[in-house]
C-alpha cells in the first residue's frame, strides 16, 4: 500500500486578483510599516502617513497587497493593487478583529477607486 502525503499550500501571491488594468495602471509601489507578523498576499491596507499598514477601520482602505511581504525587521517596499481591478472578496485578508461593518466599509471605499470586490 502506498503512503499518501498531503501538502497544504498557503496563500499564493496575487491569488485574490481576478483582473487588472493593462500595464501597471492598477499597481503602486508602497512602503509597508514594520510589523510583528508578515503581511500576506491579499491583505487589505490603509494609509498611515506616507506608508501603508493593515486595515483596522480607523482610516479608509487604500489598496490590497499583491504578494506576501516580510516587514518584520524594517519598513519594506511592496506592490499593492490600488485601482482599476476586480478581486475575489473571499480571498481578501483582514485583521481578525475587523467587524463585518468595517469590512463592508473597506469594500465600498475601494470601489470608489474602481477596485471591485466580488
C-alpha atoms as one frame of an Amber mdcrd trajectory, in Angstrom:
protein
   0.000   0.000   0.000   1.318   3.455  -0.935   1.685   6.151   1.666  -0.020
   9.445   0.748   1.405  12.766   1.812  -0.929  15.755   1.993   0.622  19.154
   1.426  -1.305  22.292   2.352  -0.375  25.429   0.447  -0.520  28.850   1.972
  -1.889  31.907   0.233  -0.412  32.387  -3.241   0.762  35.791  -4.391  -1.989
  37.613  -6.337  -4.416  34.731  -5.746  -7.183  37.241  -4.946  -6.744  39.116
  -8.254  -9.335  38.373 -10.964  -8.401  41.115 -13.435  -6.487  44.377 -13.581
  -5.807  47.233 -15.984  -3.186  46.966 -18.723   0.420  47.575 -17.819   0.909
  48.761 -14.250  -2.122  51.065 -14.097  -3.626  49.092 -11.184  -0.393  48.875
  -9.172   1.646  51.162  -6.942   4.870  50.618  -5.040   4.087  51.276  -1.361
   6.045  51.147   1.871   4.700  48.726   4.477   5.227  49.724   8.093   7.299
  47.447  10.301   5.035  44.811  11.898   5.477  41.764  14.114   3.760  39.479
  11.566   4.459  39.001   7.873   1.989  40.665   5.524   0.274  38.023   3.363
  -0.940  38.496  -0.196  -4.477  39.854  -0.237  -4.075  41.920   2.937  -6.287
  44.999   2.833  -4.194  48.102   3.503  -4.785  51.672   4.649  -2.552  54.720
   4.636  -0.704  55.776   7.758   1.155  58.931   6.877   3.193  58.150   3.762
   3.245  54.392   4.485   0.710  51.553   4.464  -0.485  49.377   7.352  -3.063
  46.641   7.778  -6.606  47.999   7.527  -8.103  48.337  11.023 -11.093  50.561
  10.282  -9.528  53.758  11.647  -8.982  55.117   8.104 -10.225  54.317   4.611
  -8.975  51.201   2.847  -6.412  52.209   0.228  -5.350  49.003  -1.517  -4.580
  45.305  -1.393  -1.136  43.767  -1.044  -0.168  41.850  -4.207   2.401  39.463
  -2.725   3.342  38.247   0.726   5.997  40.525   2.195   8.200  40.297   5.266
   8.303  43.650   7.092   9.209  42.175  10.485  12.659  43.792  10.589  12.078
  47.140   8.883   9.673  49.166   6.750   9.629  47.424   3.373   8.617  48.297
  -0.179   5.921  46.157  -1.767   3.400  46.263  -4.600  -0.259  46.990  -3.914
  -3.308  46.915  -6.151  -4.894  50.344  -5.658  -7.251  50.951  -8.610  -8.911
  49.524 -11.709  -9.107  45.855 -10.722 -11.515  43.079  -9.794 -10.711  40.923
  -6.776 -12.240  37.907  -5.044 -13.824  39.114  -1.809 -13.378  35.748  -0.070
  -9.604  35.905  -0.656  -9.091  39.314   0.975  -7.266  39.290   4.309  -8.499
  41.445   7.184  -7.330  41.618  10.781  -9.156  39.077  12.946 -10.656  41.935
  14.972 -12.251  43.601  11.925 -16.030  43.728  12.160 -18.301  42.952   9.231
 -19.263  46.646   9.118 -15.569  47.607   8.806 -15.048  45.043   6.054 -18.116
  46.324   4.192 -16.863  49.912   4.533 -13.441  48.900   3.182 -15.018  47.224
   0.147 -17.216  50.276  -0.500 -14.271  52.666  -0.198 -12.112  50.622  -2.568
 -14.955  50.604  -5.096 -14.613  54.400  -5.398 -11.181  53.709  -6.972 -12.705
  51.055  -9.248 -11.188  48.337  -7.084 -14.166  45.974  -7.129 -14.521  43.031
  -4.730 -16.903  40.295  -5.887
